[in-house]
Amino acid sequence: QVQLVESGGGLVQAGGSLRLSCAASGRTFRTYAMGWFRQAPGKEREFIAAISWSGGSTYYADSVKGRFTISRDNAKNTVYLQMNSLKPEDTAVYYCAARRNGFTEVADTGMYDYWGQGTQVTVSS
């Protein structure tokens, strides 16, 4: 079992930045690849970014490439999502997720075993 606790969401103006954090506890954090997803009202949950267990591999959705950066600090059992140049269309509930090993089909929600509670990000125009 692993528990994911998110923080860092809030209200930011368009063009601004925000950093989300997801702290993991339970089974060793080093074992898991991590992903970030988001879901806006009335829309499906969509993939944002993923990072391998070592941090050596990352993958991003086209919609956030060049603006968002995923990273992890295994010593702190924490994964981050640095969000820059935020747009109103980035407004959503953001979720972190963990999967046991592997780094394939990373955009598929079904590949992840554990999910955080979500944190609201609102970008004003």
C-alpha positions in Angstrom: 0.0 0.0 0.0 1.1 3.5 -0.7 -0.6 6.8 0.4 -0.2 9.9 -1.7 -0.9 13.3 -0.2 -0.9 16.3 -2.5 -0.4 20.0 -1.8 0.4 23.2 -3.6 -2.8 23.9 -5.5 -4.5 27.2 -5.5 -5.4 30.3 -7.5 -3.0 31.9 -9.9 -3.3 34.4 -12.7 -2.7 33.4 -16.3 1.0 33.5 -17.1 1.9 32.6 -13.5 3.5 29.6 -12.0 2.6 27.0 -9.4 4.4 24.0 -8.0 2.4 20.9 -6.9 3.9 18.4 -4.5 2.9 14.8 -3.9 4.3 13.1 -0.8 4.3 9.3 -0.7 4.3 7.0 2.2 4.0 3.3 2.6 6.0 1.0 0.4 9.3 2.3 -0.8 8.8 5.3 -3.0 11.8 4.3 -5.1 9.9 1.3 -6.5 7.2 3.4 -8.2 7.0 5.4 -11.3 4.8 8.5 -10.9 2.3 10.4 -13.0 0.3 13.6 -12.9 -3.2 13.8 -14.3 -5.9 16.4 -14.3 -9.6 16.5 -14.6 -11.8 19.5 -15.3 -15.6 19.5 -14.6 -17.4 17.6 -17.4 -14.2 16.2 -18.9 -12.3 13.0 -18.6 -9.2 12.7 -16.5 -6.3 13.4 -18.8 -2.6 12.6 -18.6 -0.2 15.4 -17.9 3.3 14.0 -17.2 5.1 10.9 -15.9 8.5 10.1 -14.4 10.3 6.8 -14.0 11.3 5.4 -10.7 14.8 6.7 -11.1 13.8 10.1 -12.5 15.8 9.3 -15.6 12.8 9.2 -18.0 10.0 11.7 -18.3 7.0 12.0 -20.7 4.6 14.9 -21.2 1.3 15.5 -22.8 1.6 17.8 -25.8 -0.6 20.3 -24.1 1.9 21.0 -21.4 5.3 20.4 -23.1 7.6 23.3 -22.5 5.5 24.6 -19.7 5.3 21.9 -17.1 8.1 19.9 -15.5 7.8 16.8 -13.5 10.5 15.8 -11.0 11.1 13.7 -8.0 13.1 13.7 -4.8 13.3 10.1 -3.6 15.1 11.2 -0.4 11.9 13.1 0.4 9.5 10.6 -1.1 8.0 13.4 -3.1 7.2 14.1 -6.7 6.7 17.6 -8.1 4.9 19.3 -10.9 6.3 22.7 -11.8 3.7 24.5 -13.8 4.8 27.7 -15.7 3.0 29.9 -18.2 -0.3 28.8 -16.8 -3.4 29.2 -18.9 -7.1 29.3 -17.9 -7.6 26.0 -19.7 -5.2 24.5 -17.2 -7.8 24.9 -14.5 -8.7 21.5 -13.1 -8.2 19.1 -10.2 -4.7 17.7 -10.4 -4.0 14.2 -9.2 -0.8 12.4 -8.7 -0.6 8.6 -9.2 1.9 5.8 -8.6 2.5 2.6 -10.4 4.6 -0.5 -9.6 7.7 -0.5 -11.8 7.8 -0.1 -15.5 7.5 2.9 -17.7 5.2 1.8 -20.5 1.7 3.2 -21.4 2.3 6.0 -19.0 -0.6 8.1 -20.2 -3.1 5.3 -19.4 -4.9 5.9 -16.1 -5.4 2.1 -15.8 -1.7 1.5 -15.4 -1.5 3.3 -12.1 -2.2 1.5 -8.8 -2.6 4.4 -6.3 -4.0 7.9 -6.6 -3.8 11.1 -4.5 -6.9 13.0 -3.3 -6.5 15.7 -5.9 -5.7 19.4 -5.5 -7.5 22.2 -7.2 -5.7 24.5 -9.6 -7.5 27.5 -10.8 -6.0 29.9 -13.4 -7.8 33.2 -13.7 -7.8 35.2 -16.9 
